[in-house]
Amino acid sequence: MPIIKSAKKRVKVARKATIRNSKTKRSLKASVKAFTAAVTGKDKKAGEALSKVQSEIDKAAKKGVMHKNKAARKQSQAARAAKAAGVKPAAKAKAAKPVAAPVKKAAPAKKPAVKKPVAAKPAAKKAPAKKPVAKKVAAKK
């Protein structure tokens, strides 16, 4: 059991990360199995399974469970398998048309603000020239 406070915290953090990673891995494996079953059985829902697999792979890569290059490779393999089986990707749901906002009347045109002319700064006064200071020479006796 760790004694140092930071080591205790690392144990807690690692435990939480392990649980989170195992959930991600479990959902990824389930979606991959569903996809392979859909592709081999040529289900109509294979396109949806493909998008689900790609989504789960992206999540795993984002969370660091899977390396990004491995994730890209797995997505490519899934897409290739779907294409070979003749599965079309699931069509994205069409977004509802946005309701047009009521047209506001244009505000009456405002007159442009008149800028006040900037007063010229007075010229700085010149300091009188300093007289050269005569050096005092002490006569040595």
Secondary structure, DSSP 4 states (H G I P E B T S, - for coil): ---SHHHHHHHHHHHHHHHHHHHHHHHHHHHHHHHHHHHHHT-TTHHHHHHHHHHHHHHHHHHTSS-HHHHHHHHHHHHHHHHHTTPPPPPPPPPPPPPPPPPPPPPPPPPPPPPPPPPPPPPPPPPPPPPPPPPP-PPP-
